[in-house]
Amino acid sequence: MSVWWSQLQKMMSRQLSGRIDRSKNRDMTLNLPTSAQPFNIGTRGSPLALAQAHEARSRLMAAFDLPEDSFKICVIKVTGDAIQDRPLKEIGGKGLFTREIEEALLDGAIDIAVHSMKDMPVEQPAGLLLDTYLPREDVRDAFVSLRAKGLDDLAEGATVGTSSLRRRSQLLAKRPDLKIVEFRGNVQTRLKKLADGVAEATFLAMAGLNRLAMTDVPRWPVSPDDMLPAVAQGAIGLERRVDDTRAAEMLAAIHDGPTGQRLAAERSFLAHLDGSCETPIGGLAELDGGRLRLRGEILRTDGTQVYADAASGPVEDGAEMGRVMAEKLLAQAGPDFL
């Protein structure tokens, strides 16, 4: 935890200093990538993961006025995508979406890795650093159904599909009558399960639907007041090797400071909790000028107990706010909660 916390403090310092001036990019003494020696971007192979990798590439192309063939999208198969018939907590948790990609990064097969931040463990392997974020998308969950228009429209005992322990617990807290079934897979797979009648409704991230331009999906955004999203939902993170100065300078040009400030608070909150797929956790930080508002909650897996809190303070105190909130909720929940 101490290594991660040190990295977090350094990240906060960098975020508060603001973005670099893009007009200076061409003055940097950088060995910029070329078509002959492209900059390799590692990613999962799902449509959403590829869309996120393409966004990272497009922002780097614009920042350094480089053609598309100066970059190569490298698809890496991960265990989390290969095993679809069991909950994540049974097969290893969040690291199943990142392990193989991070191994490729450490081996030098890729220059950076693109991640959905809600899938990221709070600690990185030695030698890797995650301190660059793209502008955050819509943080809300989306209620998706071919019949109902919201949770209140579902009949008593209706079946809802989700692979998220957080969503499962939040649903049971509101509607203990619902039957919750495992619903793993990418967006397209889950929509097919709905069409096949496996469940009457599911929940997806609005960010993913927006990035895939899936405007035809029957979805109704859920306010964070009704369903607090996962920590870092809607955010894309770019990971690099600690000693790769070229990657560091290139990523600095596209880093979004406000997103980084929000995630510093949210991931600090997560870090001081269990932080795995074993505990249902929701968290959201929002900015208002120089102040940050943080909301967090932890739940029993059956939805019978919910512990929630909210706090606000200066942006630079976000990481500390996350730590204090985590400790406060754990104290309320008791020593046997996790």
N, C-alpha and C positions, 0 to 999 in steps of 0.2 A: 504493500500500500504506500510506503514512504517514497518509493521511486515514482509511482504514478502521481502522488501528491506534489512532488518536486517539479515534475513535468507540467502539471496543471498550473502551478504558480508562474512558471516561465511563460506558459501559453497566455495566461491572463495579462502579464506584463506586455507581451507582444500585441495582444488584441487591443489594449487600451492606447497603444501608441498609434493605432489607426493603420489604414491601408497605405501601401507605398504608392507613389505617383507613377502611374503607368507610362507617362511620357519619358520617364527615366529608364525604362526597360531596355531601350536600344543602346544606352550608354553602359550597360552592365558588361563586364568582361565574362561572357558566358559562352560555353561551347554549345550553341543552340543545335537542336536536332535537325537532321536533314532526311531526305527520302532514303539515302543510302544508310544512314545510321539513325533510325527513328527512335522517338521517345516511347517506350513501351508502357502501356496502361493496362494493368491487370484488373479483371472483373469476373464476377459470376456470369453465367450464360443466359439467365432469364431475360425476357424482353425488358423488364423494368431495370435490371442491372445494366443492360446494354444501353438503355436510354440515359442512365446516369453517367456512364462512361463517356458517351457521346457528348453530353453536356460539359463534362470536364474538358474533353478535347476541344470543343468549340470555344470555350473560354480561354484556354491556353493559346489556341490559334489566333484569337483576336488580340490577346495581350501582347503577343510577340510577332504579330503579322507573319505567321507561318502557314504554309499550305497544309492541307489535310494529310498528305503522304509523309509529312514529317513526324507523324504519330502512328502508332500501331495499337489497335485494341486486341488484347490477348485474353481469350476466354479460358478460365481455369475451372475445372470441375471441382465442386466442394461436396463434402459428405452430407451437409444439410439438404442439398438439392437431390442427392441420390436416394436418400431414405425418406419416403413420403408416408409410410404407414404407421409411424409411431410419433408420439409427442416429443418435442425437443428435449424435455427434461429427462426422458428415458434414454436418450442416446448421446448426451454430452453437452447440451445447452447451446448458448450463443456462439461459442467458438467454432461450431460446425459450419458456419457460414464464412469463416475467415481464415481458418488454419492453413489450408492449402495455398491460399493466396498469399498469406504472410510468409510461408515457406519459400514461395517463388520470389518474393521481394528480398528476403534475406540471401537467397542464392544468387541474386543479380539477374534473374531471368526477366524481371520487369523493373521499371524505374519508380512507379508509384502504383498504389492500389486504391480502387474506388469502392467505398462501402456505404451501405445504408447505416446511418449512425445508430439507429435503434437496435441493430443487430450486433453492435460492437461491445465486447467486454470492456470493462473500465481500465484494465491494465493491458499494455502492449508487450509483446515479447522483447527481450533485451536486444537493442540495436535498431529498433523501429520507433518512429514518432508519428503521432497523429495530431496535427495542430493546424490543419487547413480545412476550412468548410466553405461550401458554396452557399449562396443565398437560400434561406430556408423556404420550403414550399408550405402549403396549407397543412397545419398540424392536426386537423380534425380527423376523427374516424368517420366513415361513411356507412350508413345502414343500407344494405343492398338486398333487394328482394324483387321477385317477379310478380308478387301479389300484394304485399303490405307496403305501407309508406312510412312506417315507423314502428318502434318497439311496442307502442300501445295498440297497434293494429293487429298484432299477433294473437291468435286464439290461445286459450289456456292449454298448456301442455305442448305448444308448438315446438318444432325442432329447429335449433339454430346451430349453424356450423361455424367453428372458429378453432384455430390452432394456437391462439393467444391465451395464455393463462390469465393475463390481466383482464382481457375482455370477458372471458368466461366468468371470472369472479365478479366483475362489475355487473354483468347481466344477471347472475344469480342473486346479487344483492338487491336488484330492482325487481326481478321477476323469478322468484324461486321455483315457480311452476314450470319453467321452460326446460326442455330436454336439450342438453348441449352435446354435440358430437364433434369429433376431431375432423378438422377441415384443412389439411396441409396442401401445399402446392402454390404455384404462382397465380397471378390474377386470372389468367385464362382458364386454368384448371379449376379454380374455385367457382367461376361462373358456370362452367360446364356441369359441376356437381349440383348447382342450383337448378339448372335446366333439367337435370336428370331426376330431380325430386329427392335428393339425398337430404336436403334441408329446405326449410321455407325462407330462410334469410341467413345472411352472413354479414360480416363487417370487414371492410377494407380501408386502407389509408387513403384519404383524399389526395395526398401527395402523389401516390403511385398512379391513381386514375388520371390525375392532371398531367403527369409527366408522359403518360402513354396516350394522352389525348383521347381517352375513352369516354367521350361525351354521351355515347348511346347507352351506357350502363345505367340501369335504374338505381339511382343512389340518392340518399338524403343525408346531407352533412349533419353530424351530431355535435352540438355545442360542447366545448370543454367543461362547461358548468354541469352538463349531464353525464359526460363520460370523459374523464381526464385521460389524455393520450399517453402513449408510452414515452418514456424519456427519450429525447432527441428525435421523435417522430417527425418526418418531413425533411430531415437534414442529410446532406451528403458529405462524407468525410474523405479526405485524401491522405493516405498514409505513405511515408517514405522512410528510407534508411537515414539514421541519425547523421552519418558522416557524408551524405550526398549533398554537397553544397549547391550543385547545379539544380537539383530537384527542389531544394529549399528556396532558392531565389525565384525559380519559376513559379512555384506554388504561392509564394508570398504575393505575387502579382494578382492572383485571383481569389485570395482569401477574403471572406466576408466577415468583417469585425463584429457587427451586431449578432450574427448567428453564433460566432464563437463565444461572445459574452453570455448569451443565453444558455449555450451548452455547458459552459464552465460551471454554472450553477446547477443545472439539471444532473450532469454527470457526477458532480461532487455529492449530490443527494444520493444518487445511485451507488456510488462507491462506498458510502458509509452504511448502506443497507446490504442485503445479501448480494444484489447485483447480478444474479443468475436467472435462469428460467424457472427456479424453484419457488420464487415468491412473487405474487402479483404486485406490481409497482406502477404507479402513474406519476408523471411529473411534467410540469410546464412552467417555463420562465418567459415573461413578457417584458418588453422595454417600454418605458414612457419617459422620454428625454434622458436624463442622467440617472434615472431610478429603474430598479428592476423589481418586478413582482414575481414571486415563486410560489407555486402551489404543488403540494405533493400528497400522495396517499399510499397506504399499504393495506392489503386486504387478506382475509382468510381465503383459502382456495375455494371454499364452498359459499363464499359471499356473506357469511353470517356476521362478520365483524369488519368494519371499515374504520381506519384511523386516518384522518386528514388534517392538514394544516395549511396556512398561507402566511406569507411574510413579505415585506417589501423593504428596500433599502438602497443605498448607492450601488451603481453597477459594479464598481470595483470590489464590493463585498459579496458578490454573487456566490463564489465558491464557499466562503465561510457560512453564508446563509444556508446553502445546501447541507453542509455538515451539521449545523445546529438543528435544522429541521429533521434530518434523519435521526439524530439522537433523541430528539423530543418525541417523535412518533414511536420509536422503539421502546422508550421508557413507558409510554402510554400502553403499548401493546403487551408488554411484559416479556420476561426472559425466555419463555417457551414459544414465542411467536414464530421466529425464523426456523 
